[in-house]
Amino acid sequence: SSDPHILSRLPDWYLHSLNAPAFLVLPLQLKGAPFGLIYADKTQKGALELDEKELALLRTLRNQAVMAFKQSS
């Protein structure tokens, strides 16, 4: 999160309350509109490293959560 390109996109509330050096955000969307997110962070820069299999599992979790919301509405 110290990269200038990323830092410029972070909201003030995040910088003042969390400001994690490493984080992951997977947005949840229905019909193109965001309704939630999956968030993870670490207290050390570079500590949140995921391989392709782990990232694929997180994407699967996100997709299943979106499908559950679709079915409940």
C-alpha positions in Angstrom: 0.0 0.0 0.0 3.0 2.3 0.0 3.1 2.4 -3.9 2.2 5.9 -4.9 -0.3 4.7 -7.5 -2.2 2.6 -4.9 -1.8 5.1 -2.1 -3.5 7.8 -4.1 -6.6 5.6 -4.5 -7.0 4.7 -0.8 -9.7 6.6 1.1 -8.8 8.7 4.1 -10.7 6.5 6.5 -8.6 3.6 5.5 -5.3 5.5 5.9 -6.3 6.7 9.3 -7.8 3.6 10.8 -6.2 0.5 9.1 -3.4 1.5 6.8 -2.1 -2.1 6.4 1.2 -2.4 4.5 -0.2 -5.4 2.6 -3.8 -6.1 1.7 -6.1 -7.9 -0.7 -9.6 -6.8 -1.8 -12.0 -8.9 -3.8 -15.1 -6.9 -4.7 -18.6 -8.6 -4.7 -20.8 -7.3 -7.5 -24.4 -8.0 -8.6 -25.4 -6.8 -12.1 -22.3 -4.5 -12.2 -23.1 -2.9 -8.8 -20.8 -3.4 -5.8 -22.5 -4.7 -2.6 -19.6 -6.0 -0.5 -16.0 -7.2 -0.5 -13.6 -9.8 0.8 -10.7 -8.1 2.6 -7.5 -9.5 4.1 -4.4 -7.7 5.3 -1.1 -8.3 7.0 1.0 -6.0 9.2 4.2 -6.5 7.2 4.9 -5.4 3.7 5.2 -8.4 1.4 3.7 -10.7 4.0 0.5 -11.4 1.9 1.8 -13.5 -0.9 -0.6 -15.9 -2.6 0.2 -18.4 -5.3 -2.1 -18.9 -8.2 -3.9 -21.8 -6.5 -4.7 -19.8 -3.4 -5.9 -16.8 -5.4 -8.1 -19.1 -7.5 -9.6 -20.5 -4.3 -10.3 -17.0 -3.0 -12.0 -16.1 -6.3 -14.1 -19.3 -6.1 -15.1 -18.2 -2.6 -16.1 -14.8 -3.9 -18.1 -16.3 -6.8 -19.9 -18.6 -4.4 -20.8 -15.7 -2.1 -22.1 -13.8 -5.1 -24.2 -16.8 -6.2 -25.7 -17.1 -2.7 -26.8 -13.5 -2.8 -28.2 -13.9 -6.2 -30.3 -16.9 -5.1 -31.5 -15.1 -2.0 -32.9 -12.1 -3.8 
